[in-house]
Amino acid sequence: MIYRKCAAGLDIFFYYGNIASEEVRTARKEPSKRYVIWSHSKVILETDSFPTAEQSYVDECNKHHTSGGRFIIGENKLTDGVLNTI
């Protein structure tokens, strides 16, 4: 499942749980890990740590554009996987 996707429309995604993308599933080296960061047709990170995954996702977005940063309850909302300010 996609948790977050790049607001700029780039090929950068934060996945967790069941992953529908065949490309992402076949590229994984550690399928037992809960979170996957995908960027430009390759797996960047597989981890069981949500904070580590989220920071990696933000860092990857920041390489290409200024990201919305980490999701903060009460300040942000996710709309179709894209971070928005409330």
N, C-alpha and C positions, 0 to 999 in steps of 0.2 A: 504494500500500500504506500502511496506517496504521502508523506507527512508535509514536506515543503517542496516547492519548486521555485526556480529562479524568477523573480519578478520582471527581469529584463527579457525573459523568454529564451535564455541560453540553456544549453543542455547540462543543467546542474540540478540534481535532485537529492532529497533526503528521504530514503525509504525505510520502512520498518514492517515487520510481520510478513505476510504473504506478498510477494512481488509479482505483479502481472507481466512485467516486461521480460520476455524470453532473453533478450540481449543482456540484461542485467543479471538474470539468474545464471546464465551460462558463463559469464565473466567472473563470477564469485569464486574465491579460493577457500573461504571459510563460511559455508552456508549455515552453520550453527549459530553464527553471530546475529544478534537481533537488529542492529541498525547498519545501513549501508549508505555511503555517500558516493554518488555517481557524478562524474564531470567529463564532458566531452568524450564520450564513448569508452570510458574506463572507470573501474572501481577505484576510488581514492582511499576509502577506509571502510573496514568492517569491524564493528565493535559491539560490546554489550553495554557500553556506557553512553547514556543519553547526553550528558553534558559534553563529553568528548566528541560525539557525533555532531551535535549542534554547533560546537565551536569550529570543527573542521568544515562544515557546510558554510558557515559565515565567512571563514577565511577563504574558501574557494570562490565564493561570490565576490569577495573584496578584491580578488586578483583581476577581475574583469569589470567591476562597477561597484559603487558604494552600495552595500547591502542594507537591509532594514535592521540587521543585527539579530540578537537573540530574541526569542519570543518571551515577552514579559506579560504575565497574567494581569489584566486590568488596564494595560497600556496598548496591547496589540490584539488583533484578531486574525485568524486565518480565513481567507476567502478562496476556496478552490485551491488550497495549498500555498497561496501567496500571502505573505505577511503585510498587514495594513495597520496603521495607527488608528486607535479608537477615537 
